[in-house]
Amino acid sequence: MAILQNIVGAPSASGNNAIVSGRAGQLGDAIVSELHGRFYETNYRGAAYFGGHAAVAALSANTITLTATTTPILGVWNPTSNTSNLVILQASLNCFSSNLTSGAGPGAFVWALSLNNGAISTGSNPYNAKTLLQSGSNAKFFAGSTALTGLSNNLVIVAGANLPSPSGLTYTTLASTALLPSYVGREDFDGSLIVPPGGVLALLNTTSSTVFSAVGKLAWEEVPV
């Protein structure tokens, strides 16, 4: 059986197409370094896509529902006719108050899903992260006030999102001098969640709120089934 052999210490300089030995520490531990960002290879191959808010979107009674009238804060649909899985990479969200009147916070943010959907007629074309063009993908993304028109099966809440929320408490009118921070977060999936053909993934809030708004982004890799 062949035994992988590495070298301890810095290797000699080499050019393109040269074969070099891998590096190791004095205990045989592998030494690695990153030449590019972790998503560079996927992006360079043209397989990375994203969608997000083009404008600030107000939360509403429809951002907590689970039917075809649901308007996901962020979401993506992979048509049944598609030949690729959507491998979720990251989600980010900035939630903030849009006025100082009394109202309710959005509650916890959650992820919901639905399977076997082939007739959704809404959504936007995602951006290719390499070309920055809205082309190359059959998926549709949702961000804001767009309903899941044509949804075949109701959404089911499956997990809490790792995104901070201003809570679901009601509050009274705040002073004009009050400073309300925005709540910003990112959830790294790194391929741990796949949306198969026919699948819908949607980010929702859990308390009906009309005095908070959001902007965000959802990124994924498209891998042939």
C-alpha positions in Angstrom: 0.0 0.0 0.0 1.3 3.4 -1.0 2.0 5.8 1.9 1.5 9.5 1.3 4.7 11.4 2.1 4.9 15.1 2.9 7.9 17.3 3.6 8.6 19.3 6.7 9.7 22.9 6.0 9.2 25.2 3.1 9.3 23.6 -0.4 11.5 25.0 -3.1 10.0 27.6 -5.4 8.2 26.2 -8.4 6.4 27.5 -11.5 3.2 26.4 -13.2 2.8 22.7 -14.0 5.5 21.7 -11.5 4.8 18.8 -9.1 5.6 19.6 -5.5 5.2 17.6 -2.3 2.6 18.5 0.3 3.8 20.2 3.5 3.6 18.7 7.0 4.4 19.7 10.5 6.9 17.8 12.7 4.1 15.6 13.9 3.0 14.7 10.4 0.0 17.1 10.5 -0.9 18.5 7.1 -0.2 22.2 6.5 -2.6 23.9 4.1 -3.2 27.5 3.0 -6.0 29.2 1.0 -5.1 30.8 -2.3 -8.7 32.1 -2.8 -11.9 32.5 -0.9 -13.7 29.3 0.0 -16.4 29.9 -2.7 -14.0 31.0 -5.4 -13.8 27.7 -7.3 -17.6 27.3 -7.3 -18.0 30.9 -8.5 -15.3 30.6 -11.2 -17.0 27.5 -12.6 -20.2 29.6 -13.0 -22.2 27.5 -10.5 -22.9 30.1 -7.8 -26.1 32.2 -7.8 -27.8 34.7 -5.4 -31.0 36.6 -5.0 -32.0 39.4 -2.7 -33.9 42.6 -2.1 -33.7 45.2 -4.7 -35.4 47.6 -2.3 -36.5 47.7 1.3 -39.4 45.3 1.9 -41.9 45.9 4.7 -43.0 42.9 6.7 -46.7 42.1 6.6 -49.4 39.6 7.6 -48.3 37.4 4.6 -44.7 37.0 5.8 -45.9 34.6 8.5 -48.3 32.4 6.5 -47.7 29.0 4.9 -49.9 29.0 1.8 -49.7 30.3 -1.8 -50.3 33.9 -0.5 -47.1 33.7 1.5 -44.6 36.4 0.7 -41.2 35.1 1.9 -38.7 37.5 3.3 -36.2 35.5 1.4 -36.9 32.4 -0.6 -36.0 30.2 -3.6 -38.0 27.7 -5.7 -36.3 24.9 -7.7 -38.7 23.8 -10.4 -39.6 20.2 -10.8 -38.2 20.3 -14.4 -34.8 21.5 -13.3 -31.9 19.1 -13.4 -29.9 20.7 -10.6 -30.0 20.7 -6.8 -29.8 24.1 -5.1 -27.1 23.8 -2.5 -27.6 26.6 0.0 -24.4 28.5 0.9 -25.4 31.6 2.9 -28.3 33.8 4.0 -28.0 37.3 5.4 -30.7 39.7 6.7 -30.9 43.2 8.0 -34.2 43.8 9.9 -35.1 47.3 11.2 -38.0 49.5 12.3 -39.6 51.5 9.6 -41.4 53.9 11.9 -41.7 54.9 15.6 -45.4 54.2 16.1 -46.6 51.5 18.4 -46.6 48.0 17.0 -45.2 44.5 17.2 -41.8 43.1 16.5 -41.5 40.3 13.9 -40.8 37.5 16.3 -38.3 34.7 15.6 -37.2 34.1 12.1 -37.8 30.5 10.8 -37.1 28.4 7.7 -40.0 26.7 6.0 -40.1 24.3 3.1 -42.4 22.7 0.6 -41.8 19.9 -1.8 -43.2 18.8 -5.2 -44.1 22.2 -6.6 -44.1 22.5 -10.4 -46.5 25.4 -11.1 -45.3 28.5 -9.2 -45.8 31.4 -11.6 -43.9 34.1 -9.7 -40.4 34.9 -8.6 -37.4 36.5 -10.2 -34.4 35.2 -12.1 -31.3 34.9 -9.8 -28.0 36.5 -10.5 -25.0 34.5 -11.5 -22.2 35.4 -9.1 -19.6 35.2 -11.8 -21.2 37.1 -14.6 -23.6 39.2 -12.5 -26.2 38.5 -15.1 -29.7 37.2 -14.4 -29.2 34.2 -16.6 -28.0 30.6 -16.4 -30.5 29.3 -13.8 -34.0 27.9 -13.9 -34.6 28.7 -10.2 -36.7 31.6 -9.0 -35.9 33.7 -6.0 -38.3 35.6 -3.8 -37.5 38.7 -1.7 -40.2 41.0 -0.3 -43.8 41.3 -1.5 -43.9 38.5 -4.1 -46.3 35.7 -3.2 -45.7 32.0 -4.0 -48.6 31.9 -6.5 -49.2 28.4 -7.7 -47.7 26.7 -4.6 -49.0 23.1 -4.7 -48.2 22.1 -1.1 -48.3 24.3 2.0 -45.0 25.3 3.6 -44.0 23.6 6.8 -41.8 25.3 9.4 -38.8 23.1 9.9 -36.1 25.1 11.8 -35.3 28.3 13.5 -33.0 30.7 11.5 -29.7 31.8 13.0 -30.7 35.4 12.2 -31.3 38.0 15.0 -34.7 39.4 15.5 -36.1 42.6 17.3 -38.4 40.1 19.2 -42.2 39.7 19.0 -43.1 42.1 21.8 -45.5 45.0 21.3 -44.3 48.5 22.0 -45.7 52.0 22.4 -44.7 55.1 20.5 -41.0 55.9 20.9 -39.6 59.3 21.3 -38.4 61.1 18.1 -34.9 61.0 19.6 -34.8 57.3 20.2 -32.2 55.3 18.3 -33.4 51.9 17.1 -30.5 49.6 16.0 -31.0 47.4 13.0 -30.5 43.6 13.5 -28.0 42.2 11.1 -26.9 38.6 10.8 -25.6 35.9 8.5 -26.3 32.2 8.5 -23.7 29.9 6.9 -25.2 26.8 5.5 -22.0 25.8 3.5 -23.9 23.1 1.6 -25.6 21.6 4.6 -29.0 22.1 3.1 -30.1 21.1 -0.4 -33.3 22.3 -2.2 -34.2 19.5 -4.7 -36.2 20.0 -7.9 -39.7 20.9 -6.8 -38.6 22.3 -3.5 -39.2 25.7 -2.0 -37.2 27.2 0.9 -38.6 30.3 2.5 -37.5 32.6 5.4 -40.5 33.8 7.5 -41.2 35.7 10.6 -43.5 34.4 13.3 -45.4 37.4 14.6 -47.5 39.6 12.3 -45.7 42.9 12.1 -46.1 45.9 9.8 -43.7 48.3 11.4 -40.5 46.4 10.6 -38.7 46.1 7.2 -35.9 43.9 5.9 -33.2 43.6 3.2 -31.2 40.5 2.7 -29.6 38.0 0.4 -29.7 34.2 -0.3 -26.8 32.5 -2.1 -26.5 28.9 -3.4 -24.6 26.6 -5.7 -26.3 24.7 -8.5 -25.1 21.1 -8.8 -26.4 18.6 -11.4 -28.6 15.9 -9.9 
